[in-house]
Amino acid sequence: MRTAYSVETVRHAEAQLMARLPEGALMQRAAAGLAAACAGLLGRVYGARVVLLVGSGDNGGDALYAGARLARRGAGVVAVPLARDRMHPGGLAALLAAGGSIADDPFEVLASADLVLDGITGIGGHGGLRAQAVPVARAARGSNAVIVAVDLPSGVEADTGQVPGEALLADATVTFGTYKPGLLVDPAKEYAGTVRLVDIGLEDHLPSLPELEALQHGDLDRLLPVPAAESDKYRRGVVGVVAGSARYPGAAVLSVAGALHGGSGAVRYVGPAADAVVTRFPETLVHSGPPGKAGRVQAWVVGPGLGDNADAVGEVLASDVPVLVDADGLRLLDAAAVRDRQAPTLLTPHAGEAAALLGVAREAVEAARLDSVRELAARFGATVLLKGSTTLVAPPRRERAPVRVNPMGTPWLATAGSGDVLSGLAGSLLAAGLDARDAGSAAAYLHGLAARHTAARGVPITAMQVAAALPAAWRDVHAD
């Protein structure tokens, strides 16, 4: 499990650790890891041209000490100070003693650099790059150099993943001690490039409850249900799917595909697209409705392609089993009915649907994805899966659990019907007994992994192909 902590938590942990170490030891640990990562990116340190963009404070100090280590290995290291009178004194002395220098013309050295260390602002920066830093940052990005961010790309918000102004786009980020939320959540994540975590000894000083966590293969292997010798279709989980309409029969087919390929013991389909569903998946149990008369289920999925059938949404929400609401179901949602439910509820909006639920513009959700998913979870008292470039899964506040971020997202999922497949998949995991946060985050992971399988050769894919690749994604997870 990858975990991320807030700036306040990281600062507190660092202070506790520094109290037990000699002065400056923690910064030296960070600088050593940073220099090693840069050396790996350069391949050959001797003779390499390295430029340090140095802000005031510890972030600039990390860059200076790392630069000194590279200079001692034969690199030509030049510092570009953003505030010359506020450079970290120890770091500057170390760089100069190692043979480094301060640039007379920052734009000249940037034009010929092999690697640029972005040490302008650290995790405490807010509001985007300051005006005096913008020309230098643009020159760095316009060069042929590899850009390496120190702890966090300058200009992005560490705690929220927001990018409120101009920021420096990095090819790689070397972060210290723990991940920060902004490294895992878009839009800031897109500025971080490849992220490498350097261990500086913070683990024992961080709380057990992080701000964010990201599943990895091993975590998913422990979550996914595996049939036992005595399993039958009911023990494996029966999911009910209320989806599709005369206009959108394909949404029903895709939702059922996600549920069947997601490991359901059985799928009960309720709606007007029964012929299309059974033609494609004859094992599906179909019913014309209403949902309450369709038979026994362990979870419901309602909404994909549903049209204006508000009665079906209300009946499903009145049930005593876990419910996933997607697409048209979100538009027809009664917030009070969701808050009053005793069984788990999982809402799965994309940014536009989330914006409608919150009463804000879509752009506001996309710019503040973490804040938006938390607000939705709090407002509805439900678990919310916010789909997008980085899918986020937030539990209601009463559960006191971290937001989950999906590390398997891929642009290949930006195709019609992929959300319907995800709904069926997550519903099957709810029916199998996973709680809403686990079901949503495991489904998002498998969904992304299946899309990567399908698009491995770089060819366009369809939602049905993603559904068909879900068993291969399961095998990958269990094989590791």
Residue, then its C-alpha position, 0 to 999 in steps of 0.5 A: m500500500r502506498t500512503a500519503y500524508s498531509v504537510e502538517t503531519v509530515r512537518h510534525a513527523e520530521a520535527q520528532l525525528m530531527a529531535r533525535l538526530p544530529e543537526g542537519a542529519l535529516m537534510q543530508r539523508a534527503a540530499a543523499g537520496l536525491a543525488a543518487a536518484c539524479a545520478g541514476l537518471l544521468g547515467r554518467v555523472y562525470g562531466a554532466r551539466v547540472v543546474l539547481l533552481v534554488g528557492s529559500g528554505d529547506n527545499g533549496g537546501d536539499a537541492l544545494y546539498a545534492g548538487a554538492r554531492l554531484a559536484r564531488r563526483g565530477a558534474g558541473v553544478v551551477a546554482v540559480p538562486l531565486a532569492r540570493d540573500r536567502m539561500h540555505p547557508g550550509g547548502l551553499a557553502a557545501l556546493l561552493a566547497a565541492g566546486g559548484s558555482i552560482a550562475d551569472d546568466p541563468f538562461e545561458v546555463l539552463a540552455s545547455a543543462d543535462l539535468v535541472l533540479d527544481g528546488i524553488t518551493g517545497i511542500g509548504g508552497h501555495g498559490g503557484l509560482r511567484a512572478q520572479a520564478v516563472p521565466v526561469a521555470r519556463a526556460a528550464r522546461g524549454s530546455n532539453a534537460v531532465i527536470v527533477a522536482v525536489d519533494l514536490p513540483s514547484g507551484v502545485e499544492a501538496d495537500t490537495g493536488q490543485v494547481p492554482g497558477e503556473a507550475l514547473l512540469a517535472d519529468a521525475t520527482v524525488t519525494f522524502g519520507t512519504y508520498k504527499p497527496g498532490l503526487l497522487v491526485d490530478p491535476a498536480k500528479e501530471y506535473a510530477g512525472t515518475v515519482r521515487l520515494v526516498d526513505i529518510g526514517l519517518e515511518d515510526h513517526l507517522p500516524s497509522l491513518p494517512e490522508l490517501e492510500a493507493l492499492q498495489h497488486g498485493d493489497l488487491d490479492r488480499l481483497l479479491p474474493v476467491p471461491a471456496a470448495e463449498s461455494d455456490k452462486y449465492r455464496r459468491g454473490v448475486v448482483g442485481v442490475v437495473a439499467g438500460s432503456a429503449r434509447y440505451p440498451g447497450a448500457a444494460v449489456l455493458s453493466v451486465a458484462g462488468a458484473l459477470h466478468g467481475g466474478s459474480g455468482a449470478v446476475r439478475y437483470v431488471g429492465p427493458a433491454a432483456d433481449a439484448v442482455v440474454t442474446r449476449f449473455p444467456e446466463t443472465l437471469v432477467h425480469s421485467g421489473p420492478p426490482g423488488k420482484a426480481g428475486r434475491v440479490q446481495a447488491w444492486v447496481v442502478g442507473p446506467g442508461l436508465g432514462d427517467n425511471a425514478d421509481a426504480v432508483g427509489e425502490v432500489l435505495a429502499s432495499d436493505v442490501p448494498v447499492l451502487v448508483d451511477a449515471d442516470g441514477l445519480r441525476l434521479l437521486d434523492a439525497a435524503a434517501v441515501r443518507d437514511r440508508q443503513a446498508p452501504t451506498l456507493l455513488t460513482p459520478h464522473a466530473g460532470e455528474a459530480a458537479a451537478l450533485l454539488g451545484v458547481a461547474r465541472e471545471a471546479v471539480e476537475a481542479a479540486r478533485l480531492d476536495s470534491v470527492r470528500e464533499l460529496a461523501a460528506r454531503f450524501g453520507a455515502t462512499v463516493l467513487l469519482k471517476g477520471s484521470t485519477t479515480l478517487v474513492a472517499p468513504p463517509r466521514r463516520e468511517r474515518a478511513p483514508v481516501r483511496v486513489n487508483p494507480m491504474g488509471t489510463p486514458w484508454l478508458a476514455t471511451a463510451g460505456s467504460g463507466d457502465v462496465l465499472s459499475g457492474l464490476a464494482g456491484s459484483l464485488l459489493a455482492a461478494g461481501l466487500d465494503a463500499r470503499d474496498a469494492g470501489s477501489a478494487a474495481a477501479y484497479l481491475h478496470g484500469l489493469a484490464a484496459r492496459h491489457t487490452a491497449a498493450r499494443g497501442v490500438p483503440i479499445t472498446a468498453m466491451q473489450v475491457a470487460a472481456a479482459l477483466p479475467a486476465a486482470w484477475r489472473d495478474v493480481h493473483a499470480d503476483 
